[in-house]
Amino acid sequence: MSSNDPKAREHEWLSYYDRFSYFSPGKVRDGCYPRIKEHSVPAKKAIVLVHGLSDSPYFMTAIGDFFFNNLGYNVYMPLLHCHGLKEPKGMEEVDLEEWKANLVFAIKTAAAKAGEISVGGLSTGGTLGFYMATINPMVNGGLYLFSAALDLAGGRFGLLGELKERLLRTFLAVLFDSNKSLIGDNPYRYSRVDMDGAEALARLIKKTDCLVDVFSEKVPFPKKTFAAHSECDTTAEISGIEKLQKISVPEQFNLFRIPEQYKVAHASVVLKEPVMSGDEILEKQNPLFQEMMDAIAAFQ
C-alpha cells in the first residue's frame, strides 16, 4: 500500500514521532508504523503491546483489535528503536536502553488516560513486557506473553540456547552478522534477525533471568499472567515460560499451549490472518487464534 492511501496508515501514533525523533512518517515503512487506539469515552483499562525482534507493531494488531473492540481497552503499540525503517542501516545503532524508553513512553501515555495498565508482546516484546511489569509500578494490570523470549531455544535441556545467549553478549556476535539488506518481501518485518538486535535481546534476557530469580513459590511473581506458546517453537524455549509459571500464583497464571501438531511457528502465534506477498504465504496464521482470544477473555 502507498502512503498516499488514507487507509494505509490507520491509527498511526503521530505523537510518538515527537518523542523519538529517529522515527518519522517519512522514515518508517507503511506497514510498520506505531499505532494507537483510544476510545472516545474514557476507558478504565489500557494495554501496551510490543512487537518482536525484526518485526513491527503490525504483528500485534489483531490482538490489539480484540482488546479494543471486545474488551474495551485503549491500545498502544510502540515501534522499537531501529525497527520498521526504510533505511535500517543494519540496525548498527540499536540500543536496549532505547527499547526501554520506547516502552516507558507508551506506558506513561496509557496511564494518562486509564487507571489499569497492562503490558504484553510477542517474543522480544514479551520479554520487555515482563521486564516492565516487574520494575515499573505504573504497570498495575496483567501481563500477556506471546512466544515470549525468556529463553532462546536450542538443544537438549536448552544448553544450546544458553550458549547462544552467552555468545550474543560478547563482541564475537558481530563476526556472524551479515551485510545483506534487511529490507525484503515482507512489508511488516525485516528479512532476517540482525546480530546487533540479537545481542540487545541477549542482554535483556540476562536482566530478566535475574528478575525471575527474585521470585519463588514462597515469594511468587505477583502479576496476573496469560502466556501463549507453541510447542514447536524453535526460537524461544518454552522452558522460560514454564519457569515463570512455577514461581507465579497458580490461579493467576494461564498457559495456553498450542500443540505441536498445529505446527505454529514462533511469530505466527499472534497472526489471525497469514502475511502474503501476492499468492505466496510469508507467515502462516495461527489456526487457534480465536480460541486463544477466547481464553484471554475468560482469563479476564
FENFENLIN-V591763 format. One record per residue. N is the residue number from 1. RES is the residue in one letter. PHI is phi in degrees with one decimal (none if undefined). OMEGA is omega as a letter, one per 30 degrees, with the letter a starting at -180 (999 if undefined). Layout:
[[N RES PHI OMEGA] [N RES PHI OMEGA]]
//
This chain:
[[1 M none l] [2 S -87.5 l] [3 S -68.1 l] [4 N -78.1 l] [5 D -76.8 a] [6 P -62.6 l] [7 K -91.0 a] [8 A -65.9 a] [9 R -129.1 l] [10 E -63.8 l] [11 H 62.5 l] [12 E -65.7 a] [13 W -89.4 a] [14 L -69.6 a] [15 S -67.7 l] [16 Y -62.7 l] [17 Y -67.8 l] [18 D -65.4 a] [19 R -79.5 a] [20 F -119.8 a] [21 S -70.3 l] [22 Y -73.8 l] [23 F -112.2 l] [24 S -162.1 l] [25 P -55.8 a] [26 G -76.2 a] [27 K -89.3 a] [28 V -96.0 l] [29 R -62.4 a] [30 D -56.5 a] [31 G -84.9 a] [32 C -116.3 a] [33 Y -69.1 l] [34 P -68.7 a] [35 R -126.5 l] [36 I -142.7 l] [37 K -136.1 a] [38 E -121.7 l] [39 H -73.8 l] [40 S -67.5 l] [41 V -92.4 a] [42 P -50.3 l] [43 A -94.0 l] [44 K -78.2 a] [45 K -125.6 l] [46 A -142.7 l] [47 I -137.4 l] [48 V -104.3 a] [49 L -114.4 a] [50 V -114.4 a] [51 H -75.8 a] [52 G -95.8 a] [53 L -65.8 l] [54 S 82.7 a] [55 D -106.2 a] [56 S -153.4 l] [57 P -57.4 l] [58 Y -52.3 a] [59 F -63.9 a] [60 M -98.5 a] [61 T -67.6 a] [62 A -65.6 l] [63 I -68.4 l] [64 G -59.8 l] [65 D -61.2 l] [66 F -65.5 l] [67 F -62.2 a] [68 F -74.1 a] [69 N -80.5 a] [70 N -98.2 a] [71 L -111.2 l] [72 G 77.8 l] [73 Y -83.2 l] [74 N -75.3 a] [75 V -130.2 a] [76 Y -128.4 a] [77 M -126.4 a] [78 P -71.8 l] [79 L -103.3 a] [80 L -76.3 l] [81 H -46.1 l] [82 C 73.2 l] [83 H -104.3 l] [84 G 69.1 a] [85 L -89.4 l] [86 K -68.4 l] [87 E -126.4 a] [88 P -72.8 l] [89 K 53.2 l] [90 G 65.2 a] [91 M 53.2 a] [92 E -65.7 a] [93 E -98.6 a] [94 V -57.4 a] [95 D -139.8 l] [96 L -57.8 l] [97 E -64.1 l] [98 E -70.6 l] [99 W -57.9 l] [100 K -62.8 l] [101 A -63.7 l] [102 N -57.1 a] [103 L -72.2 l] [104 V -61.3 l] [105 F -61.0 l] [106 A -64.0 l] [107 I -64.5 l] [108 K -63.6 l] [109 T -62.6 l] [110 A -64.0 a] [111 A -67.8 l] [112 A -73.1 a] [113 K -118.3 a] [114 A -142.6 a] [115 G -89.5 a] [116 E -114.4 a] [117 I -115.6 l] [118 S -110.0 l] [119 V -135.1 l] [120 G -175.1 l] [121 G 172.8 l] [122 L -97.5 l] [123 S 56.0 l] [124 T -57.6 l] [125 G -62.4 l] [126 G -68.4 l] [127 T -63.0 l] [128 L -62.6 l] [129 G -62.0 l] [130 F -61.2 a] [131 Y -57.3 a] [132 M -71.0 l] [133 A -62.7 a] [134 T -84.7 a] [135 I -105.8 a] [136 N -103.7 a] [137 P -67.0 l] [138 M -70.4 l] [139 V -84.2 a] [140 N -113.7 l] [141 G -109.4 a] [142 G -95.2 l] [143 L -121.7 a] [144 Y -124.0 a] [145 L -112.6 l] [146 F -126.1 a] [147 S 50.9 a] [148 A -61.0 a] [149 A -88.8 l] [150 L -79.6 l] [151 D -145.0 l] [152 L -83.2 a] [153 A -78.4 l] [154 G 148.1 l] [155 G 79.0 l] [156 R -62.7 a] [157 F 61.1 l] [158 G 74.1 a] [159 L -64.7 l] [160 L -66.9 l] [161 G -62.1 l] [162 E -63.1 l] [163 L -64.1 l] [164 K -57.6 a] [165 E -60.2 a] [166 R -66.0 l] [167 L -63.4 a] [168 L -66.2 l] [169 R -84.3 l] [170 T -107.1 l] [171 F -65.5 a] [172 L -66.7 a] [173 A -58.5 a] [174 V -67.6 a] [175 L -68.9 a] [176 F -97.8 a] [177 D -75.1 a] [178 S -117.6 l] [179 N -94.6 a] [180 K -68.6 a] [181 S -61.5 l] [182 L -85.0 a] [183 I -92.0 l] [184 G -130.1 a] [185 D -75.8 a] [186 N -77.9 a] [187 P -75.3 a] [188 Y -114.9 l] [189 R -154.6 l] [190 Y -73.0 a] [191 S -75.1 a] [192 R -160.8 l] [193 V -85.2 a] [194 D -79.1 a] [195 M -65.8 l] [196 D -63.6 l] [197 G -67.5 l] [198 A -63.8 l] [199 E -64.3 l] [200 A -62.0 l] [201 L -63.9 l] [202 A -60.0 l] [203 R -67.4 l] [204 L -65.7 l] [205 I -60.6 l] [206 K -60.4 l] [207 K -66.5 a] [208 T -70.7 l] [209 D -56.9 l] [210 C -64.9 l] [211 L -69.6 l] [212 V -60.2 a] [213 D -67.8 l] [214 V -69.3 a] [215 F -98.4 l] [216 S -156.6 l] [217 E -62.7 l] [218 K -80.4 l] [219 V -123.3 a] [220 P -76.7 l] [221 F -61.8 a] [222 P -85.0 a] [223 K -81.6 l] [224 K -69.6 a] [225 T -129.3 l] [226 F -112.8 a] [227 A -128.4 l] [228 A -115.0 a] [229 H -150.5 l] [230 S -86.4 l] [231 E -69.8 l] [232 C -107.0 l] [233 D -65.5 l] [234 T -104.9 a] [235 T -111.3 a] [236 A -111.7 a] [237 E -71.2 a] [238 I -65.4 l] [239 S -61.1 l] [240 G -64.1 l] [241 I -69.2 a] [242 E -63.5 l] [243 K -66.0 l] [244 L -65.1 l] [245 Q -60.3 a] [246 K -65.2 a] [247 I -107.6 l] [248 S -109.9 l] [249 V -66.9 a] [250 P -50.8 a] [251 E -75.7 l] [252 Q -106.3 a] [253 F -127.8 l] [254 N -123.0 l] [255 L -102.2 l] [256 F -94.5 a] [257 R -86.1 l] [258 I -99.4 a] [259 P -57.0 a] [260 E -58.2 a] [261 Q -60.5 a] [262 Y -83.4 l] [263 K 51.5 l] [264 V -86.9 a] [265 A -74.3 a] [266 H -47.5 a] [267 A -77.2 a] [268 S -69.5 a] [269 V -54.2 a] [270 V -96.0 a] [271 L -96.8 l] [272 K -79.6 l] [273 E -125.4 l] [274 P -71.2 l] [275 V -90.6 a] [276 M -115.8 l] [277 S -129.5 a] [278 G 66.2 l] [279 D -93.6 a] [280 E -90.1 l] [281 I -85.8 l] [282 L -89.1 l] [283 E -139.0 l] [284 K -74.3 l] [285 Q -83.1 l] [286 N -88.1 a] [287 P -65.8 l] [288 L -104.9 a] [289 F -58.1 a] [290 Q -65.4 l] [291 E -61.3 l] [292 M -64.2 l] [293 M -66.2 l] [294 D -61.3 l] [295 A -66.0 l] [296 I -64.6 l] [297 A -60.6 l] [298 A -66.0 a] [299 F -68.7 l] [300 Q -59.6 999]]
//
